[in-house]
Amino acid sequence: MLPSADPAGRVRALEELLGDPLDAANPVGHSAVLDADRQRELLPGGEELLSKAGLHHELVPTGLGGRLDRLDAPARLLRAVFRRDFSLGLGFGAASLVAAVAVWVHGSAAQRARIAELLLDGGRISVMFHDIAHGNDFSTSSVTAFPDGAGGLLLQGHKPVVTNAARAGALVVLARTGAGRAGGAHSAILVERARVPARTLRDLPRYRADGIRGCPVGGIEFAACPAPAEALLGTAGCGTEVMLRCLQITRPLIPAMALGCADTALRTVVELSGSGGADGVRSLDARYTRAAVAGAFLDLLLCDCLLLAAIRALHVAPGDSSMPAAAAKYLVPRVLQEAADDLAAILGPRVHREEGAYGTFRKHLRDLAGMPPGHAGAAASLASLLPQLPSLARRSWPVAEAAPDALFHADGPLPPWDPAALALAARHDPLAAALREAPARLGSRRTPLATLVRQLADELAMLGEECRRLPEGEPALLANPRGFALAERYTLLAAAGACLGVWQQGNQPADPVLLLGVLGRTAVRLGLPVPAEVADSAAAAMTEVLSRCARRRTLDLYDEPLAGGTTV
């Protein structure tokens, strides 16, 4: 069991337990992970090691016997696992956490107690919200539920892709219980294997995926599977609300964990290009290499700032957390995948090799591309932002309301997690507030950073003008290319606000040159001109990357020691 300390202390203890990933004899090192990935199997002994660490206790609230009291703790702990293997992190913990949240938020006391016992005993719970046959559109669910004549329901239908399907002791199922596509047509149901006849729930063959190859993914088929009234999560017909509320909590969590994959991908490319370059591999001295490495590092900091704010908002400002959560879910996977693609070009034809350090990079590149729930999930995140933009632009963005400082403290205390305080639509926008107030904090200085911050704040004001011309309360009219473009611009500005908030609280990137680089890349994505000095930030970023790699430190916001390195 990891020592009962602060999250940072538990992360360090877990990292040491996992050991040096470069050690060929390490059973959870890169070599062993690649061997398992080639066999499309979970890493042998990996889950046993995580169980020994008590990592499954991090998924269960403290009031139910676990250690989950702040949502950033499992995100940071599983990031350490994802630095080794996406499949292990997803299969052991992340998939169960995403499903269990529905029970922690909407389950009865009896349901919560049983699922807590399942997880604490080392079991799994899976979620059946998304349906890839319909582009992850839950409103066209292929699982239906009809009355059994005794006050309960009978489940019918199947889903071909469910993480941990055959291993799950319980399933959170979104089933159609009414007509139409609007709210009230679906219900969320907790199906527990031990409480249903075996013949009514059948495991389908394993699904063969190109990305995240080792994680056990299969299908589930229901054949008149009984679901008594007490199996409902919430009330009948509120399945859409259950799903949306849970997504608000889980949207930033898996991207926060998956940032560990990008960390390892970047570190691996530095190692390979630092050897001088061979057979088409660009050397570390090559202009493209230095630009791609520096850019990837700055992108990691950008993503981690947004994730930090999005996850802490669930505690600090739960009623206004829908915007940061959706922005993080859309932007982070996209930016991490772009950074990994840029790094792939450094390796040239060797990027296709499956062995050694090349194989490690290729695996993380593939896993990032397969991050669930894919493109449909990204579109859904933008769609959840769209209806909120007109009202926030009218009522929140022009108001001089400061963002809470506690939103941006990397290791600061958090108030208790209160799911009941969540709201599906935000009244205020803390990340926009952080960007709006940044020019005043910088004063009249005419530094490159101040100039760039004012440009970004002006861009937010222009976005506000466009959004105020949009109709309120008519989301269908917003779901068009123009509306999605506005939402995408918002995510970049929200990320800039998060970076400024983190910087102003004295966290990484504390170096204003690095902050200039992070914001400069954001401005370029927005099509804005940037000061010439932004180019100088690449050299500072490269120096920082090389220093951390040499000292075996993480390349994220936390700059933590890695196993096999020093603690300098």
C-alpha positions as CSV (number, residue, x, y, z in Angstrom):
1,M,0.0,0.0,0.0
2,L,1.3,3.4,-0.9
3,P,2.1,5.6,2.1
4,S,-0.8,7.7,3.3
5,A,0.6,11.0,2.3
6,D,-0.2,13.9,0.0
7,P,-0.8,13.0,-3.7
8,A,2.8,14.1,-4.7
9,G,4.2,11.7,-2.0
10,R,2.1,8.8,-3.3
11,V,3.2,9.5,-6.9
12,R,6.8,9.4,-5.9
13,A,6.3,6.1,-4.0
14,L,4.5,4.6,-6.9
15,E,7.2,5.7,-9.3
16,E,9.8,4.0,-7.2
17,L,7.7,0.8,-6.9
18,L,7.4,0.7,-10.7
19,G,11.2,1.0,-11.0
20,D,13.5,2.1,-13.8
21,P,11.7,1.7,-17.1
22,L,15.0,1.5,-19.0
23,D,16.1,-1.5,-17.0
24,A,15.7,-4.5,-19.4
25,A,15.2,-6.8,-16.3
26,N,12.4,-4.7,-14.9
27,P,9.1,-6.7,-15.3
28,V,7.2,-3.4,-15.8
29,G,9.9,-1.7,-17.9
30,H,9.7,-0.6,-21.5
31,S,11.1,-3.9,-22.8
32,A,8.4,-6.0,-21.0
33,V,5.7,-3.6,-22.0
34,L,6.6,-4.0,-25.7
35,D,6.7,-7.7,-25.4
36,A,3.2,-7.7,-24.0
37,D,1.9,-5.2,-26.6
38,R,3.2,-7.4,-29.4
39,Q,1.1,-10.3,-27.9
40,R,-1.9,-7.9,-27.5
41,E,-2.0,-8.8,-23.8
42,L,-1.9,-6.8,-20.6
43,L,1.6,-6.6,-19.1
44,P,2.1,-9.8,-17.0
45,G,2.4,-9.0,-13.4
46,G,1.5,-5.3,-14.0
47,E,-1.9,-5.4,-12.4
48,E,-0.6,-7.5,-9.5
49,L,2.1,-4.8,-8.8
50,L,-0.5,-2.0,-8.9
51,S,-2.8,-4.0,-6.6
52,K,0.1,-4.4,-4.2
53,A,0.4,-0.6,-4.2
54,G,-3.3,-0.4,-3.4
55,L,-4.0,1.7,-6.5
56,H,-7.5,0.4,-6.7
57,H,-8.2,2.1,-3.3
58,E,-7.7,5.4,-5.1
59,L,-10.9,4.8,-7.1
60,V,-13.2,4.6,-4.1
61,P,-14.3,7.6,-2.0
62,T,-12.9,7.8,1.5
63,G,-16.4,7.5,3.0
64,L,-16.7,4.1,1.4
65,G,-13.4,2.8,2.6
66,G,-11.1,4.0,-0.2
67,R,-8.7,6.9,-0.6
68,L,-10.5,9.1,-3.2
69,D,-10.9,12.5,-1.6
70,R,-9.6,14.7,-4.5
71,L,-9.9,13.9,-8.2
72,D,-6.3,15.1,-9.1
73,A,-4.8,12.2,-7.0
74,P,-5.9,9.2,-9.2
75,A,-5.2,11.3,-12.3
76,R,-1.6,11.9,-11.2
77,L,-1.1,8.4,-10.0
78,L,-2.3,6.8,-13.1
79,R,-0.3,9.2,-15.2
80,A,2.8,7.4,-13.8
81,V,1.3,4.1,-15.0
82,F,0.4,5.6,-18.4
83,R,4.1,6.7,-18.8
84,R,4.8,3.0,-19.0
85,D,1.7,1.5,-20.6
86,F,-1.7,3.1,-21.6
87,S,-3.3,-0.4,-21.7
88,L,-2.2,-1.1,-18.1
89,G,-3.4,2.2,-16.8
90,L,-6.7,2.0,-18.7
91,G,-7.4,-1.6,-17.8
92,F,-6.5,-1.5,-14.2
93,G,-7.8,1.9,-13.1
94,A,-9.0,4.5,-15.6
95,A,-11.8,2.5,-17.1
96,S,-13.2,1.6,-13.7
97,L,-12.9,5.1,-12.4
98,V,-14.9,6.5,-15.4
99,A,-17.7,3.9,-14.8
100,A,-17.7,4.1,-11.0
101,V,-18.2,7.9,-11.0
102,A,-21.8,7.3,-12.2
103,V,-22.4,5.2,-9.1
104,W,-20.7,7.6,-6.7
105,V,-22.8,10.5,-8.1
106,H,-26.2,8.9,-8.8
107,G,-26.2,5.5,-7.0
108,S,-28.2,4.6,-4.0
109,A,-26.4,3.9,-0.7
110,A,-26.7,0.2,-1.3
111,Q,-25.3,0.5,-4.9
112,R,-22.4,2.6,-3.7
113,A,-21.5,0.1,-1.0
114,R,-21.6,-2.9,-3.3
115,I,-19.5,-1.2,-6.0
116,A,-17.0,0.0,-3.4
117,E,-16.7,-3.6,-2.1
118,L,-16.2,-4.8,-5.7
119,L,-13.4,-2.4,-6.4
120,L,-11.7,-2.7,-3.1
121,D,-11.6,-6.5,-3.6
122,G,-9.8,-5.9,-6.9
123,G,-12.8,-6.2,-9.3
124,R,-13.7,-4.1,-12.3
125,I,-16.6,-2.0,-13.4
126,S,-17.2,-0.9,-17.0
127,V,-19.3,1.7,-18.7
128,M,-21.6,1.2,-21.7
129,F,-22.5,4.8,-22.7
130,H,-20.9,5.2,-26.1
131,D,-21.9,3.2,-29.2
132,I,-19.3,3.2,-32.0
133,A,-21.8,1.8,-34.5
134,H,-23.5,5.2,-34.3
135,G,-20.4,7.5,-34.0
136,N,-20.6,7.4,-30.2
137,D,-24.1,9.0,-30.4
138,F,-25.7,7.8,-27.2
139,S,-29.1,8.9,-28.5
140,T,-29.1,5.9,-30.9
141,S,-28.2,3.3,-28.3
142,S,-28.4,-0.3,-29.4
143,V,-29.4,-1.4,-25.9
144,T,-33.0,-1.1,-25.0
145,A,-35.0,-1.8,-21.9
146,F,-38.7,-2.7,-21.7
147,P,-41.0,-3.3,-18.8
148,D,-41.0,-6.8,-17.3
149,G,-44.5,-6.4,-15.9
150,A,-43.3,-6.5,-12.3
151,G,-42.0,-2.9,-12.0
152,G,-38.6,-3.7,-13.4
153,L,-36.9,-3.7,-16.8
154,L,-35.5,-6.3,-19.2
155,L,-32.4,-5.3,-21.2
156,Q,-32.0,-6.3,-24.8
157,G,-29.3,-5.6,-27.3
158,H,-25.5,-5.5,-27.5
159,K,-22.4,-3.3,-27.6
160,P,-19.3,-4.7,-29.4
161,V,-16.7,-2.5,-27.7
162,V,-16.5,-2.3,-23.9
163,T,-13.3,-2.0,-22.0
164,N,-12.8,-4.9,-19.6
165,A,-16.0,-6.4,-20.8
166,A,-15.3,-10.0,-19.8
167,R,-13.6,-8.9,-16.5
168,A,-16.2,-6.5,-15.3
169,G,-18.2,-7.5,-12.3
170,A,-20.6,-4.6,-12.9
171,L,-21.7,-2.5,-15.9
172,V,-23.1,1.0,-16.1
173,V,-25.5,0.8,-19.0
174,L,-27.3,3.6,-20.9
175,A,-30.4,2.0,-22.3
176,R,-33.2,3.3,-24.4
177,T,-36.4,3.3,-22.3
178,G,-38.5,5.7,-24.3
179,A,-39.2,7.0,-27.8
180,G,-37.4,9.9,-29.5
181,R,-33.9,11.2,-29.1
182,A,-34.4,13.9,-26.4
183,G,-33.9,13.7,-22.7
184,G,-36.2,11.2,-21.0
185,A,-35.7,8.6,-23.7
186,H,-32.9,6.8,-21.8
187,S,-32.2,5.4,-18.4
188,A,-28.9,4.6,-16.6
189,I,-28.9,1.1,-15.2
190,L,-26.3,-0.7,-12.9
191,V,-26.0,-4.3,-14.0
192,E,-24.1,-6.6,-11.5
193,R,-23.1,-10.0,-12.9
194,A,-23.6,-11.7,-9.6
195,R,-27.2,-10.5,-9.5
196,V,-28.5,-11.6,-12.9
197,P,-28.9,-15.0,-14.5
198,A,-25.8,-16.0,-16.5
199,R,-27.8,-16.8,-19.6
200,T,-29.1,-13.3,-19.9
201,L,-25.7,-11.6,-20.1
202,R,-23.2,-13.0,-22.7
203,D,-19.6,-11.9,-23.4
204,L,-18.9,-11.4,-27.1
205,P,-15.5,-12.1,-28.7
206,R,-12.6,-9.7,-28.0
207,Y,-12.4,-6.6,-30.2
208,R,-9.2,-6.2,-32.1
209,A,-8.0,-2.6,-31.9
210,D,-5.0,-1.0,-33.7
211,G,-4.4,1.4,-30.8
212,I,-4.2,0.4,-27.1
213,R,-3.7,-3.2,-28.2
214,G,-3.1,-4.8,-24.8
215,C,-6.2,-3.6,-23.0
216,P,-8.9,-6.3,-23.0
217,V,-11.8,-4.9,-25.0
218,G,-14.8,-7.1,-26.0
219,G,-18.6,-7.0,-26.4
220,I,-21.6,-7.5,-24.2
221,E,-24.9,-8.9,-25.3
222,F,-28.1,-8.8,-23.2
223,A,-30.9,-11.3,-23.7
224,A,-33.9,-10.3,-21.6
225,C,-31.5,-9.4,-18.8
226,P,-33.5,-8.5,-15.7
227,A,-32.9,-5.1,-14.1
228,P,-35.2,-4.5,-11.1
229,A,-36.3,-1.0,-10.2
230,E,-33.5,-0.6,-7.6
231,A,-30.9,-1.2,-10.4
232,L,-31.6,2.3,-11.9
233,L,-29.0,5.0,-11.3
234,G,-31.1,8.0,-10.5
235,T,-34.7,7.8,-11.8
236,A,-36.2,6.3,-14.9
237,G,-35.7,8.5,-18.0
238,C,-32.8,10.6,-16.5
239,G,-30.1,8.6,-18.2
240,T,-29.0,11.5,-20.4
241,E,-28.5,13.7,-17.3
242,V,-26.6,10.9,-15.6
243,M,-24.3,10.6,-18.6
244,L,-23.7,14.3,-19.0
245,R,-23.0,14.8,-15.3
246,C,-20.5,11.9,-15.3
247,L,-18.8,13.2,-18.4
248,Q,-18.4,16.6,-16.8
249,I,-16.3,14.8,-14.1
250,T,-14.4,12.3,-16.3
251,R,-13.7,14.4,-19.4
252,P,-10.4,15.8,-18.1
253,L,-9.3,12.6,-16.2
254,I,-8.2,10.3,-19.0
255,P,-6.4,13.1,-20.9
256,A,-4.6,14.0,-17.7
257,M,-3.4,10.4,-17.4
258,A,-2.6,10.1,-21.1
259,L,-0.2,13.0,-20.8
260,G,2.2,10.5,-19.4
261,C,2.3,8.8,-22.8
262,A,3.3,12.1,-24.4
263,D,5.9,12.6,-21.7
264,T,7.6,9.2,-22.5
265,A,7.3,9.8,-26.3
266,L,9.1,13.1,-26.0
267,R,11.8,11.7,-23.7
268,T,12.3,8.7,-26.0
269,V,12.8,10.9,-29.1
270,V,15.4,13.0,-27.2
271,E,17.3,9.9,-26.3
272,L,17.3,8.6,-29.9
273,S,18.1,11.9,-31.6
274,G,20.8,12.6,-29.0
275,S,22.7,9.6,-30.1
276,G,23.8,11.5,-33.1
277,G,21.2,10.4,-35.6
278,A,21.5,7.3,-37.9
279,D,19.6,5.8,-40.8
280,G,17.4,8.8,-41.4
281,V,17.0,9.8,-37.7
282,R,17.6,13.6,-37.3
283,S,20.2,14.5,-34.8
284,L,19.5,16.6,-31.7
285,D,21.4,19.5,-33.4
286,A,19.1,19.5,-36.5
287,R,16.9,22.6,-36.7
288,Y,13.7,20.6,-37.2
289,T,14.5,18.3,-34.2
290,R,15.1,21.2,-31.8
291,A,11.9,23.0,-33.0
292,A,9.8,19.8,-32.7
293,V,11.2,18.9,-29.3
294,A,10.8,22.4,-27.9
295,G,7.3,22.7,-29.3
296,A,6.2,19.4,-27.9
297,F,7.5,20.4,-24.4
298,L,5.7,23.7,-24.6
299,D,2.5,21.9,-25.7
300,L,2.8,19.5,-22.7
301,L,2.9,22.5,-20.4
302,L,-0.1,24.1,-22.1
303,C,-2.1,20.9,-21.8
304,D,-1.2,20.3,-18.2
305,C,-2.2,23.8,-17.2
306,L,-5.6,23.4,-18.7
307,L,-6.0,19.9,-17.1
308,L,-4.9,21.2,-13.7
309,A,-7.6,24.0,-13.9
310,A,-10.3,21.6,-15.3
311,I,-9.8,19.0,-12.6
312,R,-9.5,21.5,-9.7
313,A,-12.6,23.3,-10.9
314,L,-14.6,20.2,-10.0
315,H,-13.7,21.0,-6.4
316,V,-13.2,24.8,-6.4
317,A,-16.0,25.8,-8.8
318,P,-18.2,22.8,-9.5
319,G,-21.1,24.8,-10.8
320,D,-18.9,26.4,-13.4
321,S,-16.7,23.4,-14.2
322,S,-18.5,22.3,-17.4
323,M,-16.5,24.7,-19.6
324,P,-13.0,23.8,-18.4
325,A,-13.9,20.1,-18.5
326,A,-15.2,20.2,-22.1
327,A,-12.3,22.4,-23.3
328,A,-9.7,20.0,-21.9
329,K,-11.4,17.0,-23.4
330,Y,-11.4,18.5,-26.8
331,L,-8.1,20.3,-26.9
332,V,-5.7,18.1,-24.9
333,P,-5.9,14.9,-27.1
334,R,-5.7,17.0,-30.2
335,V,-2.6,18.9,-29.1
336,L,-0.8,15.8,-27.7
337,Q,-1.4,13.9,-30.9
338,E,-0.1,16.7,-33.0
339,A,3.0,17.0,-30.9
340,A,3.6,13.2,-31.2
341,D,3.2,13.4,-35.0
342,D,5.7,16.2,-35.2
343,L,8.2,14.1,-33.1
344,A,7.6,11.1,-35.3
345,A,9.1,13.0,-38.3
346,I,12.4,13.2,-36.4
347,L,12.8,9.4,-36.5
348,G,12.3,9.1,-40.2
349,P,11.8,5.5,-41.5
350,R,12.8,4.1,-38.1
351,V,9.5,5.3,-36.7
352,H,8.0,2.0,-38.0
353,R,10.3,-0.2,-36.0
354,E,8.7,-2.2,-33.2
355,E,11.7,-2.9,-31.1
356,G,13.8,-1.1,-28.5
357,A,13.3,2.7,-28.0
358,Y,11.8,3.0,-31.4
359,G,9.1,0.5,-30.4
360,T,8.5,2.4,-27.2
361,F,7.9,5.6,-29.1
362,R,5.7,3.9,-31.8
363,K,3.6,2.3,-29.1
364,H,2.9,5.6,-27.3
365,L,2.2,7.3,-30.7
366,R,-0.3,4.6,-31.5
367,D,-1.9,4.7,-28.0
368,L,-2.3,8.5,-28.1
369,A,-4.1,8.2,-31.5
370,G,-6.4,5.6,-30.0
371,M,-7.3,7.6,-26.9
372,P,-11.0,7.0,-26.2
373,P,-13.6,8.0,-27.2
374,G,-12.0,9.4,-30.4
375,H,-13.2,12.0,-32.8
376,A,-16.8,11.6,-31.9
377,G,-16.0,12.4,-28.3
378,A,-14.1,15.5,-29.4
379,A,-17.1,16.7,-31.4
380,A,-19.3,16.0,-28.4
381,S,-17.1,18.2,-26.2
382,L,-17.4,21.1,-28.7
383,A,-21.1,20.5,-28.9
384,S,-21.4,20.8,-25.1
385,L,-19.5,24.1,-25.2
386,L,-21.6,25.6,-28.0
387,P,-24.9,26.3,-26.1
388,Q,-23.1,27.9,-23.3
389,L,-21.1,30.4,-25.3
390,P,-23.9,32.9,-26.0
391,S,-25.0,33.2,-22.4
392,L,-21.5,33.4,-21.0
393,A,-20.5,36.0,-23.6
394,R,-23.4,38.1,-22.5
395,R,-23.4,37.6,-18.7
396,S,-19.9,36.4,-17.6
397,W,-17.1,37.5,-20.0
398,P,-17.8,41.3,-19.7
399,V,-18.0,41.1,-15.8
400,A,-14.9,42.0,-13.8
401,E,-15.0,38.8,-11.7
402,A,-11.7,37.4,-10.7
403,A,-10.9,33.7,-11.2
404,P,-10.4,31.8,-7.9
405,D,-6.7,31.5,-7.1
406,A,-7.3,28.0,-5.8
407,L,-8.0,26.9,-9.3
408,F,-4.4,27.1,-10.3
409,H,-2.4,25.8,-7.3
410,A,-0.6,22.7,-8.5
411,D,-0.4,21.1,-5.1
412,G,-2.7,23.3,-3.0
413,P,-5.5,22.0,-0.8
414,L,-8.9,21.4,-2.2
415,P,-12.4,21.7,-0.7
416,P,-14.3,18.4,-0.5
417,W,-15.7,17.0,-3.7
418,D,-19.4,17.7,-3.9
419,P,-21.0,16.1,-7.0
420,A,-24.4,17.6,-6.0
421,A,-23.0,21.1,-6.7
422,L,-22.3,20.3,-10.4
423,A,-24.3,22.2,-13.0
424,L,-24.6,21.2,-16.6
425,A,-24.5,24.8,-17.7
426,A,-22.0,27.3,-16.2
427,R,-23.0,30.7,-14.9
428,H,-19.4,32.1,-14.8
429,D,-16.2,31.3,-16.7
430,P,-13.1,31.2,-14.6
431,L,-10.6,30.6,-17.4
432,A,-12.0,33.5,-19.5
433,A,-11.8,35.6,-16.3
434,A,-8.1,34.7,-15.8
435,L,-7.3,35.8,-19.4
436,R,-9.4,38.9,-19.2
437,E,-7.8,40.2,-16.0
438,A,-4.2,39.3,-17.1
439,P,-3.4,42.5,-18.9
440,A,-4.3,44.6,-15.8
441,R,-2.1,42.4,-13.7
442,L,0.8,43.0,-16.0
443,G,0.2,46.7,-15.9
444,S,1.5,49.1,-18.5
445,R,4.7,47.1,-19.2
446,R,5.6,46.8,-22.9
447,T,7.4,43.5,-22.7
448,P,6.8,40.8,-25.4
449,L,4.8,38.8,-22.8
450,A,2.5,41.8,-22.0
451,T,2.0,42.5,-25.7
452,L,1.1,38.9,-26.4
453,V,-1.3,38.7,-23.4
454,R,-3.1,41.8,-24.5
455,Q,-3.5,40.3,-28.0
456,L,-5.0,37.2,-26.5
457,A,-7.3,39.2,-24.3
458,D,-8.4,41.2,-27.3
459,E,-9.1,38.0,-29.2
460,L,-11.4,36.9,-26.3
461,A,-13.2,40.2,-26.5
462,M,-13.7,39.7,-30.3
463,L,-14.9,36.1,-29.7
464,G,-17.4,37.6,-27.1
465,E,-18.8,40.0,-29.7
466,E,-19.4,37.1,-32.1
467,C,-20.9,34.9,-29.5
468,R,-23.3,37.6,-28.3
469,R,-24.8,37.6,-31.7
470,L,-25.7,33.9,-31.4
471,P,-29.1,32.9,-30.3
472,E,-29.6,31.5,-26.8
473,G,-31.5,28.4,-26.0
474,E,-31.4,27.0,-29.6
475,P,-28.4,24.6,-29.7
476,A,-29.5,23.0,-32.9
477,L,-28.9,26.4,-34.7
478,L,-25.4,26.5,-33.4
479,A,-24.3,23.0,-34.5
480,N,-22.7,24.1,-37.8
481,P,-19.1,24.7,-39.0
482,R,-19.2,28.3,-37.8
483,G,-20.4,27.3,-34.4
484,F,-17.8,24.6,-34.0
485,A,-15.1,27.0,-35.1
486,L,-16.1,29.5,-32.4
487,A,-16.0,26.7,-29.8
488,E,-12.6,25.6,-30.9
489,R,-11.3,29.2,-30.7
490,Y,-12.7,29.3,-27.2
491,T,-10.8,26.2,-26.1
492,L,-7.5,27.8,-27.1
493,L,-8.3,31.0,-25.2
494,A,-9.4,29.0,-22.2
495,A,-6.1,27.2,-22.2
496,A,-4.3,30.5,-22.4
497,G,-6.2,31.7,-19.4
498,A,-5.3,28.5,-17.5
499,C,-1.6,29.0,-18.3
500,L,-1.7,32.6,-17.1
501,G,-3.5,31.6,-13.9
502,V,-0.9,28.8,-13.2
503,W,2.0,31.3,-13.9
504,Q,0.5,34.0,-11.7
505,Q,0.4,31.5,-8.8
506,G,4.1,30.8,-9.1
507,N,3.8,27.3,-10.6
508,Q,5.5,26.0,-13.7
509,P,5.9,27.4,-16.3
510,A,7.3,30.0,-13.8
511,D,9.9,31.1,-16.2
512,P,8.3,33.9,-18.2
513,V,10.3,32.9,-21.3
514,L,8.6,29.5,-21.2
515,L,5.2,31.1,-20.7
516,L,5.9,33.3,-23.7
517,G,6.5,30.2,-25.7
518,V,3.4,28.4,-24.5
519,L,1.2,31.4,-25.2
520,G,3.0,32.1,-28.5
521,R,2.1,28.6,-29.8
522,T,-1.5,29.2,-28.7
523,A,-1.6,32.5,-30.6
524,V,-0.2,30.9,-33.7
525,R,-3.0,28.3,-33.6
526,L,-5.5,31.2,-33.4
527,G,-3.9,32.8,-36.4
528,L,-2.6,35.8,-34.4
529,P,0.7,37.6,-35.0
530,V,3.3,37.0,-32.3
531,P,6.3,39.1,-31.1
532,A,9.6,38.1,-32.6
533,E,10.9,37.2,-29.1
534,V,8.6,34.2,-29.0
535,A,11.2,32.4,-31.2
536,D,13.7,32.8,-28.3
537,S,11.5,30.7,-26.1
538,A,12.4,27.6,-28.1
539,A,16.0,27.7,-26.9
540,A,14.8,28.0,-23.3
541,A,12.4,25.1,-23.8
542,M,15.1,23.0,-25.3
543,T,17.5,23.7,-22.4
544,E,14.8,22.7,-20.0
545,V,13.9,19.5,-21.8
546,L,17.6,18.4,-21.9
547,S,18.1,19.2,-18.3
548,R,15.1,17.3,-17.2
549,C,15.9,14.3,-19.3
550,A,19.5,14.2,-18.0
551,R,18.2,14.4,-14.4
552,R,15.4,11.9,-15.0
553,R,12.6,14.3,-14.2
554,T,9.0,14.4,-15.7
555,L,8.4,16.7,-18.6
556,D,5.0,17.9,-17.3
557,L,3.9,20.7,-15.0
558,Y,5.1,18.9,-11.8
559,D,8.8,18.3,-12.7
560,E,8.9,15.2,-10.5
561,P,11.7,12.6,-10.2
562,L,11.5,9.4,-12.2
563,A,12.7,6.0,-11.0
564,G,16.3,5.3,-11.9
565,G,17.3,9.0,-11.8
566,T,18.3,11.6,-9.2
567,T,16.1,13.7,-7.0
568,V,17.9,16.9,-7.8
